[in-house]
Amino acid sequence: MGEDVAGRTFSREDRQRYRDKVHQCLDVLAQMLRAEDRFEFEAPLTGMEVELNLVDPEGLPAMRNEEVLARIDNPAFVQELGRYNLEINIPPQSMVGDGGRTYEEQMREQLNAAQERARAEGAGMVMVGILPTLRPEDMTTEAISSNSRYALLDEQLLLARGEDLHIDIRGGREHLEVFADSIAPEAACTSVQFHLQVSPDDFAASWNAAQCLAAAQVALGANSPFFLGSELWRETRIALFTQATDTRPAEMKAQGVRPRVWFGERWVTSVFDLFEENLTYFPALLPVVDDEDPVAELAAGRTPSLHELRLHNGTVWRWNRPVYDVANGHPHLRVENRVLPAGPTVVDIIANAAFYFGAVHHLAHEERPVWSRMSFGAAEESFTRAAIRGMDASVYWPEMGDVPVGELALRRLLPQAHEGLRELGVEDSIRERLLGIIEGRCTTGQNGAVWQAASVRAFESRGLDRWEALRRMTQEYVARMHTNEPVHTWEPV
């Protein structure tokens, strides 16, 4: 969720100072981009963040993240928005050679160690896009973590909206409509985020490529079919996160004001385009001004943190988000890919990463880019269809038209991902194993969302009501998650 911010109130003067400062940061970023040798990008690195849910032995949410974090005592694990949420940060590293195996081993080792310590607090960890056993009573301010930043964000987001949040998810198998007086529903959305470090010159192509790929990613990786007892979209997290952070009342939506969770509206030619759009379209939620003078820092030959620009960027939740950051005194740029849910297993997550990194690398370096042959609107429409229908979705692709997503992956995207990983220097055996998992989902038609929905229906056919079916399914899901067998091989319950 970003850096900590102390609780406070904001005056009109605070907001004016912040607006002036964040525009100053944007001007400094423009100067830095013109001298792009300032940016570190010679060795492309990939990073990963995975959000987790805590459950008790019955499969119900365990509101104990502070106690569990104290037990784990590992800085890689941090608090998240909900008291039943944690996040693990995997340090940036290279995918070259056996990097994929290193990722998987490191992640499994840390999660297994954390799981053992969490058990001492009566909790277990589960990687899933939306915890299926969440109930309406879990959607209150009492479910939000005791962190001043979350309290401030909750206050400011509801203040900007001026009324309760309206969650209205339709288009799937069932329809859900509820109201919420806090951002607690946002905590239900647990994702995996892939970070791709790129040069300023390569940023636009990488971001555009990621936008083109997003529909296939979410369809093949969907793992969030249930929320508050209803079977909704195959990746309900997409609709829920959009609505749970929406600062627009109905009148502003009707006027075309953009949502803060955003696919975007055009292909870009520079990372600057995205940061500029953020300032143009979205007012500040957390107008906190830092003491640093970015102009003076740059003039002195030092790297400015651009605090206000980064803070503002952290409150605009693009599905592919630009990131400016500083490490060891050197600035760098990243594409943060946010479209995928967590889970179902570690190896499924690493397979999703291999598919994403390989396909984006290939698409970004094509002689005739795919986005030059596809309207932005077609990419966005495909993304929404993929979130609703998952493996059953048809998405648009140049020269193919509307095509079933499994066919698109098998005929085009998987071969391109293979080529991209070869170009990146990934070992053949690792490439074949990881992309073979994506191929397995295409040939069996089963991802996490399909398995969850089929399992709940199976329990219901045996006479269980919906809530008990969800609880039993969650217990079965957790048991299979710990085997690290990819989800397309999971047997029905």
Residue pairs with C-beta under 8 A, 6 or more apart in sequence:
1 80
1 81
1 149
1 150
1 153
1 314
2 149
2 311
2 314
2 315
3 149
3 310
3 311
3 314
4 147
4 148
4 149
5 148
5 149
5 152
5 153
5 286
5 288
5 311
6 148
6 152
7 148
7 151
7 152
8 152
8 288
10 156
10 287
14 287
14 289
15 284
15 287
17 287
17 289
18 284
18 287
18 288
18 289
18 308
19 284
19 287
21 289
21 290
21 308
22 279
22 284
22 308
22 309
22 312
23 279
24 294
24 295
25 294
25 304
25 306
25 307
25 308
25 309
26 272
26 275
26 276
26 279
26 309
28 294
28 295
28 298
28 304
28 306
29 272
29 275
29 306
29 309
29 324
30 272
31 298
32 38
32 39
32 298
32 331
33 200
33 270
33 271
33 272
36 199
36 200
36 201
38 303
38 331
39 199
39 200
39 330
39 331
39 332
39 333
40 197
40 327
40 330
40 331
40 332
41 197
41 198
41 199
41 200
41 202
41 332
41 333
43 94
44 94
44 196
44 197
44 198
44 424
45 92
45 93
45 94
45 197
46 92
46 93
46 94
46 95
46 99
46 194
46 195
46 196
46 197
46 353
46 357
47 89
47 90
47 91
47 92
47 93
47 194
47 195
47 197
47 334
48 89
48 90
48 103
48 107
48 192
48 193
48 194
48 195
48 349
48 353
49 87
49 88
49 89
49 90
49 192
49 193
49 195
50 87
50 88
50 90
50 107
50 127
50 192
50 193
50 342
50 349
51 80
51 85
51 86
51 87
51 190
51 191
51 192
51 342
52 80
52 85
52 86
52 87
52 88
52 125
52 126
52 127
52 190
52 342
53 61
53 84
53 85
53 125
53 126
53 127
53 128
53 131
53 190
54 61
54 62
54 63
54 64
54 65
54 68
54 84
54 85
54 86
54 118
54 123
54 124
54 125
54 126
55 61
55 62
55 84
55 123
55 124
55 125
55 126
55 131
55 133
55 474
55 478
56 62
56 122
56 123
56 124
57 122
57 124
58 471
58 475
59 133
59 471
59 472
59 474
59 475
59 478
60 133
60 471
61 82
61 84
61 131
61 133
61 134
61 138
61 143
62 68
62 84
62 121
62 122
62 123
62 124
63 83
63 84
63 143
64 83
64 84
64 121
64 122
64 123
65 79
65 80
65 82
65 83
65 84
65 85
65 86
65 145
66 79
66 83
66 145
66 146
67 121
68 86
68 114
68 117
68 118
68 121
68 123
69 77
69 78
69 79
69 86
71 117
71 118
71 120
71 121
72 113
72 114
72 117
72 118
73 117
74 110
74 113
74 114
76 88
76 89
76 90
76 91
76 110
77 86
77 87
77 88
77 89
77 110
77 114
78 86
78 87
78 89
79 85
79 86
79 87
79 145
79 147
80 86
80 87
80 145
80 187
80 190
81 144
81 145
81 150
81 183
81 186
81 187
82 143
82 144
82 145
82 184
82 187
82 188
83 142
83 143
83 144
83 145
83 146
84 131
84 138
84 143
84 187
85 145
85 187
85 190
86 125
88 107
88 110
88 111
88 114
90 103
90 106
90 107
92 195
92 197
93 99
93 102
93 103
95 103
95 354
95 357
95 421
95 424
95 425
95 426
96 424
96 425
96 426
97 425
97 426
97 427
98 427
98 430
99 426
100 350
100 353
100 354
100 426
100 427
100 430
100 431
100 434
101 427
101 430
103 350
103 353
104 346
104 347
104 350
107 346
107 349
107 350
108 346
108 484
111 125
111 346
114 125
115 124
115 125
115 482
118 124
118 125
124 478
126 343
126 474
126 477
126 478
126 481
127 190
127 342
127 343
127 344
127 345
127 346
127 349
127 481
128 190
128 223
128 224
128 341
128 342
128 343
128 344
128 448
128 477
129 189
129 190
129 191
129 222
129 223
129 224
129 235
129 236
129 237
129 341
129 342
129 343
129 448
130 188
130 189
130 190
130 224
130 226
130 227
130 236
130 237
130 240
130 341
131 188
131 190
131 474
132 226
132 452
132 456
132 470
132 473
132 474
132 477
133 467
133 470
133 471
133 474
134 188
134 227
134 228
135 228
135 229
135 467
136 178
136 228
138 184
139 178
139 180
139 182
139 184
139 185
139 188
139 228
140 182
140 184
141 154
141 181
141 182
141 184
143 184
143 187
144 150
144 151
144 154
144 182
144 183
144 184
144 187
149 286
150 183
152 286
153 183
153 285
153 286
153 315
154 182
154 183
156 285
156 286
157 183
157 245
157 247
157 285
158 164
158 165
158 181
158 182
158 183
160 247
160 283
160 285
161 246
161 247
161 248
161 249
162 249
163 249
164 179
164 180
164 181
165 179
165 180
165 181
165 182
165 183
165 185
165 243
165 244
165 246
166 177
166 179
166 243
166 246
166 250
167 176
167 177
167 178
167 179
167 180
167 185
167 240
167 243
167 244
168 176
168 177
168 243
169 175
169 176
169 177
169 227
169 230
169 232
169 233
169 236
169 239
169 240
169 243
170 176
170 177
171 233
171 388
172 225
172 231
172 232
172 233
172 234
172 236
172 388
173 231
173 232
173 453
174 230
174 231
174 232
175 230
175 232
176 227
176 228
176 230
176 232
178 228
180 244
183 244
183 245
185 240
185 243
185 244
186 240
186 241
186 244
186 245
188 227
188 237
188 240
188 244
189 224
189 237
189 240
189 241
189 244
190 237
190 341
190 342
191 237
191 338
191 339
191 340
191 341
191 342
192 340
192 341
192 342
192 349
192 352
193 336
193 337
193 338
194 336
194 337
194 340
194 352
194 353
194 356
194 357
195 323
195 334
195 335
195 336
195 337
196 206
196 210
196 334
196 335
196 337
196 357
196 360
197 332
197 333
197 334
198 206
198 333
198 334
198 335
199 333
200 270
200 271
200 333
202 364
203 270
203 271
203 322
203 333
203 335
204 267
204 268
204 269
204 270
204 271
204 273
205 364
205 365
205 369
206 335
206 360
206 364
207 268
207 271
207 274
207 320
207 322
207 335
208 267
208 268
208 364
208 369
208 371
209 359
209 360
209 363
209 364
209 369
209 370
209 371
210 320
210 335
210 337
210 356
210 360
211 263
211 264
211 267
211 320
211 371
211 376
211 379
212 363
212 370
212 371
212 374
212 379
213 356
213 359
213 360
213 363
213 413
214 263
214 319
214 320
214 339
214 379
214 383
214 386
215 379
215 382
215 383
215 385
215 386
215 393
215 395
215 405
216 386
216 395
216 405
216 408
216 409
216 413
217 337
217 339
217 340
217 352
217 355
217 356
218 235
218 238
218 339
218 340
218 383
218 386
218 387
218 390
219 234
219 235
219 386
219 387
219 389
219 390
219 391
219 393
219 395
219 405
220 352
220 355
220 391
220 405
220 406
220 409
220 438
220 441
220 442
220 447
221 235
221 340
221 341
221 348
221 352
221 447
221 448
222 234
222 235
222 341
222 386
222 387
222 390
222 391
222 447
222 448
222 449
222 450
223 235
223 341
223 342
223 343
223 344
223 447
223 448
223 449
223 452
223 487
224 233
224 234
224 235
224 236
224 237
224 240
224 341
224 449
225 231
225 232
225 233
225 234
225 235
225 236
225 390
225 449
225 452
225 453
226 232
226 236
226 452
226 453
226 456
226 470
227 236
227 240
229 466
229 467
229 470
231 453
231 456
232 239
233 239
233 387
233 388
233 389
233 390
234 387
234 388
234 389
234 390
234 391
234 392
234 393
234 449
234 450
234 453
235 341
235 386
235 387
235 388
235 390
235 449
236 387
237 341
238 339
238 383
238 384
238 387
239 387
241 261
241 317
242 259
242 261
245 259
245 260
245 261
245 317
246 259
246 260
246 261
247 260
247 285
248 257
248 259
258 265
258 281
258 282
260 282
260 315
260 316
260 317
261 317
261 318
261 319
262 316
262 317
262 318
262 319
263 318
263 319
263 379
263 380
263 383
264 274
264 277
264 318
264 319
264 320
264 376
264 380
265 376
265 380
266 273
266 376
267 371
267 376
268 274
271 322
271 324
271 333
274 318
274 321
274 322
275 309
275 313
275 322
275 324
278 312
278 313
278 316
279 312
282 312
282 315
282 316
284 312
284 315
285 315
286 311
286 315
288 308
288 311
289 308
290 305
290 307
290 308
292 304
292 305
292 307
294 304
294 305
294 306
297 303
297 304
297 305
298 304
302 329
303 326
303 329
303 330
303 331
305 326
306 324
309 324
310 324
310 325
313 321
313 322
313 323
313 324
317 338
318 338
319 337
319 338
319 339
319 383
320 335
320 336
320 337
320 338
320 339
321 335
321 336
321 338
322 333
322 334
322 335
322 336
323 333
323 334
323 335
323 336
324 331
324 332
324 333
325 331
325 332
325 334
326 332
335 360
337 356
339 383
340 352
341 448
342 349
343 349
343 448
343 481
344 448
344 451
344 477
344 480
344 481
344 487
344 490
345 480
345 481
345 483
345 484
345 485
345 486
345 487
346 484
347 434
347 437
347 484
347 485
347 486
348 437
348 448
348 486
348 487
350 434
351 434
351 435
351 437
351 438
351 486
352 438
353 434
354 417
354 421
354 426
354 430
354 431
354 434
354 435
354 438
355 413
355 414
355 417
355 434
355 435
355 438
357 420
357 421
357 424
358 416
358 417
358 418
358 419
358 420
358 421
358 424
358 426
358 431
358 435
359 413
359 416
359 417
359 420
360 420
361 420
361 421
361 423
361 424
362 416
362 417
362 419
362 420
362 423
363 369
363 370
363 416
363 420
365 423
370 397
370 398
371 379
373 398
373 399
374 396
374 397
374 398
378 396
379 396
381 396
382 393
382 395
382 396
385 393
385 394
385 395
386 393
386 395
386 405
390 447
390 449
390 450
391 405
391 406
391 441
391 445
391 446
391 447
391 449
391 450
392 404
393 404
393 405
394 402
394 403
394 404
394 405
395 402
395 403
395 405
395 408
396 402
396 403
397 403
397 408
397 412
400 408
400 411
400 412
406 441
406 442
406 443
406 445
409 438
409 439
409 442
410 439
410 442
410 443
414 435
414 438
414 439
414 442
417 435
417 438
418 431
418 435
421 431
421 435
422 428
422 431
437 486
437 488
440 486
440 488
440 489
441 447
441 487
441 488
443 488
444 488
446 487
446 488
446 490
447 487
447 488
448 487
451 477
451 487
451 490
451 492
452 473
452 477
454 492
455 473
455 476
455 477
455 492
455 493
456 466
456 469
456 470
456 473
457 469
458 492
458 493
459 468
459 469
459 472
459 473
459 493
460 466
460 469
464 472
472 493
473 493
476 493
480 487
480 490
